[in-house]
Amino acid sequence: MGLWFVYFAVVGFAAVHGQEAYLQIQPRTRIVRKEVGGTLALTCRPIAPKPALVTQLEWRDPRGRRIDILNKASPIYVQSISGDTGLMLMFTELNEQQQGNYSCHASYATEPLTAEVEVSTFDEVEFVDAPESQYPIAGKDYLIRCKVKGNPKPFVDWFKGEALINNSEKYIRTNDGLVLNNVTELDDGVYKCSAIVVETGAYKIRSIKVEVQVPPKISPIEPISVVEGETASAQCSATGKPPPTYTWIKLDRRNDLSKTDRFDVKRGTGELIMNRVEFGDDGLYKCIAENPAGRVETTIKINVLVKPRIYELLNVTSPESNETRITCKAYGRPPPRVTFRKLGHTEPFRSGPQPHDPRINLEQTVFEEKGEGFGTLMITNLSRSDDGLYECKAENPTSSAFKNGHITVHFKPTFNRTKDLPPVWSWAGRPGNLSCLPEAIPNATITWRYRGVEISEENFNNGRVSRNNFRVQGTSPQSFLIVNTYDNKLYYTHYECIARNALGEASTKIELKKGEVPRAVNQVRRVSLTATTIKFSIVPPTDFDGLPVKSYTIQYKPERQPTWDNAMEHTWSVGAPYILENLIPEVTYLFRVAARNDVGLGTWTNMESVTMPRRSEPAEPTILLSAINQNVPDGDEVVSPFSNHFEVRWNVPADNGEPIQYYTIRFCITDRTNGGWIDRDCSEPLHQSIQYTNYQLDQLFPDTVYKIELRAHNAIGDSSPAQIRVRTARGTNPQVQIKKPAMSSSMIIGIVIGAILIVLIVVDVTCFLVNRTGLIALCCEQRKKKKKKDEEDPKYGSLYSWRFPLPYCSYKAAPAHPNSLNLPQPIKLAATPTEEQEPLKQELEKPVSLEFDGRHVYSKTGEMIGKHSAV
């Protein structure tokens, strides 16, 4: 539509102005430029006053040849325009060969018409070889590739960042790119390759990121040692850009360790992890580090250390006085060092002869190539003391191995340890059991002789001495001879035990004796006497070589008792205190004593009669001295290790018929004057319960002599005083001279419990007043439900019979005045008691005294207050 409008406008204009006919080519430009490979349509129209006179319209190529119409198979053809006199020249795909002058021809009547147009092609700017990321290697020359194609040929400029790059020693421009001489890491950056076509104005830029790569540089690795069976690692380190990756290879196998089971290769860090290291892992390993810039490698020696193992240690046996040796063999890597130690000794044997015993020599041998170590302990002139266990120790830097071997020393029988055996006893038909245990290696064979004749079936089968009298049990390594004497004195004699082995024999004699009861006690003497006890001293029977005395038995009876049939009896073990207790005061007793052994009770020895004293005050206590004062002479003071206190200890004395009730302690400061002692500043008597036999005196002065008196008291009176003088150690004076009782733990617990109860009461009262909750509210609720009045309860029948009133039960705040609380009046003792208060006040003010008889507490009036009550 637009073309027709232009056409009629031109024709009209020419007609109006009276122009001549001509041909017009569109687009109306002398030269038409198009990109190679593109399409183009050129239109030729005749412009004439009388279009009907235009004939023979055609297009010709640059060589003047007519171009066919509608031959679309050809890259160039002519096509008419529907409804128009124009003719179009079509290019389906331009190329450089189609460049040139194309002309349009026609005839106007008889006048020829011609118009020309030049077709010119060009190529777009194209980066043929210009990768956006390029990686030069440090230390080398590198061409940053940027090959540009275009027609017309483009002009190329280079920039680093925003700076223009000119030719220099560092940079050289070429048709294919930019050469970097001696690349360094400073050449990293973004380079711009700029291509410009001046004729067409085409302009393109390619940004190229240049990363300089640094070849790996590997650090040498020192040899390492790993232990067999454990997990170990080796580290390979290399520098480079980009960071290199690592490969580990074992040289003797040439295999990649990352593909094996027990090895783990960290390709990014260069660590080689060896799991369950084996003996064969020992050797050379290669570490390869590589990146795109290069590849380097290094070799490391990995030494597999093998823990020592003892593979041979044989027990040895050798006769006494001979030479023997025990050898221990071990292997490991490095070869272990082998030593010996006799069990029971702390120090091992040294290499070579031993300083304390030149008979013993230790030889040590190491075989480096085999990884073995031998140790040989050689002993000359072997003795019985050399017998025993010997510990072999194989040691290398990894660990130690231990194994025990035994050296057995053979020796002939001996009775050195049993040569002084006590006699064997037999009595009352009991068989005698004779035991024979010789020392011998190898074990000895044992035989017995009676009166020089070997005990056997052949030698004792008739006559007065019968084979039935003897029975032998065992012949090695121990033997027993059981002799049935039947109380025949022929069998109470010496028997000989003979022990034999391959190295010799030895014998010992054992006596069989007849056992008898002890003889009469030689002497019984009275040592001390109280109203109820007697202490004796017993002298055992003399000239008695029988079985030892094991105990003494004493029989005693009142003098008025006619016979010993119902006499009382007591038995003491030998060496025990011979004390007879619980006798009756003022009674005369008769005594007799006999000794007892395994055979039985010996004959009685009568003693003189003893009349027991009457009941009296206790015996004087015995004050015990500490170890540091055991040797203090009588009359001198003992030394206290402390400056401000001293603990007195004593033995319980005899009570002389009446139980001891308590102990009395009294102490005074005493000064030595003119060869004597003068007492001053004496304390009041201090009582100590009979449950204790010690008392600690506190708040004493330092470097001061005190006289301490101790008495025991029973119902009859005080004992005589036991006295001791004590000098306190040097020190400072005590700060407090009055002994005050310390607060007991029970008192502290009571105070804590009381405080807790007070806090709970305050909290409960607060809860009641605020929310009507708590124990008080609960009690008030219960009181409301009761029908029986509390006024009927007795108020004064018992001290604990009154009940605490609940002033809050009215659910009103308690008034400030105390009388409004309605408290029971008996618990308030006013200065002027009312008639209702007076009975209770008199009851509370009545004096009460208490008495304790050891089991019960009684009031003065005799009313029992409480059974087992504590005072």
Secondary structure as GFF3:
##gff-version 3
##sequence-region A 1 871
A	DSSP	alpha_helix	2	17	.	.	.	ID=ss1
A	DSSP	beta_strand	22	26	.	.	.	ID=ss2
A	DSSP	beta_strand	31	35	.	.	.	ID=ss3
A	DSSP	beta_strand	40	47	.	.	.	ID=ss4
A	DSSP	three_ten_helix	51	53	.	.	.	ID=ss5
A	DSSP	beta_strand	54	60	.	.	.	ID=ss6
A	DSSP	beta_strand	76	80	.	.	.	ID=ss7
A	DSSP	beta_strand	87	91	.	.	.	ID=ss8
A	DSSP	three_ten_helix	96	98	.	.	.	ID=ss9
A	DSSP	beta_strand	100	108	.	.	.	ID=ss10
A	DSSP	beta_strand	111	129	.	.	.	ID=ss11
A	DSSP	beta_strand	133	134	.	.	.	ID=ss12
A	DSSP	beta_strand	142	145	.	.	.	ID=ss13
A	DSSP	beta_strand	147	151	.	.	.	ID=ss14
A	DSSP	beta_strand	155	160	.	.	.	ID=ss15
A	DSSP	beta_strand	163	165	.	.	.	ID=ss16
A	DSSP	beta_strand	171	174	.	.	.	ID=ss17
A	DSSP	beta_strand	177	180	.	.	.	ID=ss18
A	DSSP	three_ten_helix	185	187	.	.	.	ID=ss19
A	DSSP	beta_strand	189	197	.	.	.	ID=ss20
A	DSSP	beta_strand	202	210	.	.	.	ID=ss21
A	DSSP	beta_strand	214	218	.	.	.	ID=ss22
A	DSSP	beta_strand	224	227	.	.	.	ID=ss23
A	DSSP	beta_strand	232	235	.	.	.	ID=ss24
A	DSSP	beta_strand	238	241	.	.	.	ID=ss25
A	DSSP	beta_strand	245	250	.	.	.	ID=ss26
A	DSSP	beta_strand	255	256	.	.	.	ID=ss27
A	DSSP	three_ten_helix	257	259	.	.	.	ID=ss28
A	DSSP	beta_strand	263	266	.	.	.	ID=ss29
A	DSSP	beta_strand	271	274	.	.	.	ID=ss30
A	DSSP	three_ten_helix	279	281	.	.	.	ID=ss31
A	DSSP	beta_strand	283	291	.	.	.	ID=ss32
A	DSSP	beta_strand	294	313	.	.	.	ID=ss33
A	DSSP	beta_strand	316	319	.	.	.	ID=ss34
A	DSSP	beta_strand	324	333	.	.	.	ID=ss35
A	DSSP	beta_strand	337	342	.	.	.	ID=ss36
A	DSSP	beta_strand	352	353	.	.	.	ID=ss37
A	DSSP	beta_strand	360	367	.	.	.	ID=ss38
A	DSSP	beta_strand	372	379	.	.	.	ID=ss39
A	DSSP	three_ten_helix	384	386	.	.	.	ID=ss40
A	DSSP	beta_strand	388	395	.	.	.	ID=ss41
A	DSSP	beta_strand	400	414	.	.	.	ID=ss42
A	DSSP	beta_strand	424	426	.	.	.	ID=ss43
A	DSSP	beta_strand	432	436	.	.	.	ID=ss44
A	DSSP	beta_strand	439	441	.	.	.	ID=ss45
A	DSSP	beta_strand	445	450	.	.	.	ID=ss46
A	DSSP	beta_strand	453	454	.	.	.	ID=ss47
A	DSSP	three_ten_helix	467	469	.	.	.	ID=ss48
A	DSSP	beta_strand	470	473	.	.	.	ID=ss49
A	DSSP	beta_strand	479	483	.	.	.	ID=ss50
A	DSSP	three_ten_helix	489	491	.	.	.	ID=ss51
A	DSSP	beta_strand	494	501	.	.	.	ID=ss52
A	DSSP	beta_strand	504	514	.	.	.	ID=ss53
A	DSSP	beta_strand	523	529	.	.	.	ID=ss54
A	DSSP	beta_strand	534	539	.	.	.	ID=ss55
A	DSSP	beta_strand	551	558	.	.	.	ID=ss56
A	DSSP	beta_strand	568	573	.	.	.	ID=ss57
A	DSSP	beta_strand	579	580	.	.	.	ID=ss58
A	DSSP	beta_strand	588	596	.	.	.	ID=ss59
A	DSSP	beta_strand	605	606	.	.	.	ID=ss60
A	DSSP	beta_strand	610	611	.	.	.	ID=ss61
A	DSSP	beta_strand	622	624	.	.	.	ID=ss62
A	DSSP	three_ten_helix	627	629	.	.	.	ID=ss63
A	DSSP	beta_strand	638	639	.	.	.	ID=ss64
A	DSSP	beta_strand	646	651	.	.	.	ID=ss65
A	DSSP	beta_strand	660	673	.	.	.	ID=ss66
A	DSSP	beta_strand	676	680	.	.	.	ID=ss67
A	DSSP	beta_strand	686	689	.	.	.	ID=ss68
A	DSSP	beta_strand	694	697	.	.	.	ID=ss69
A	DSSP	beta_strand	705	714	.	.	.	ID=ss70
A	DSSP	beta_strand	722	727	.	.	.	ID=ss71
A	DSSP	alpha_helix	745	771	.	.	.	ID=ss72
A	DSSP	alpha_helix	775	785	.	.	.	ID=ss73
A	DSSP	three_ten_helix	790	792	.	.	.	ID=ss74
A	DSSP	three_ten_helix	807	810	.	.	.	ID=ss75
A	DSSP	three_ten_helix	818	821	.	.	.	ID=ss76
A	DSSP	three_ten_helix	825	827	.	.	.	ID=ss77
A	DSSP	alpha_helix	838	845	.	.	.	ID=ss78
A	DSSP	beta_strand	850	852	.	.	.	ID=ss79
A	DSSP	beta_strand	856	859	.	.	.	ID=ss80
A	DSSP	beta_strand	864	867	.	.	.	ID=ss81
###
